[in-house]
Amino acid sequence: LGRLATSIARMISGRDRVDFTPHIDNGANVIVVNADKITVTGTKEASKMYRTHSQYMGGLKETPFGKMKVKYPTHMLRHAVEGMLPKNRLTSDMSKRLKLVVGVNHEFEAQKPQTITL
């Protein structure tokens, strides 16, 4: 999960390009197929928690990695990548360029994607 998220964040922000400039959004669109097959090592499957809060008293909800993987299979990868993007005005545009697909078939064939294996 972490190594994949790091490489995706570098591609989306444009840090792997020669003409990288921090204040210009010139990154690439990234399509991740089989995003539901993300794995983690060790005991993180049971111990890693995703927390949300409703801002009301007692509104903390915790979901372990295993249940989140079953209910929302792409949430973990999106959460990890968005945490690695810069916190500025460009973040929302960068996160829109990340497409996560469950399975192999996707509707982005017309954009002629290049395959990158990690």
Disulfide bonds with the S-S distance in Angstrom:
none
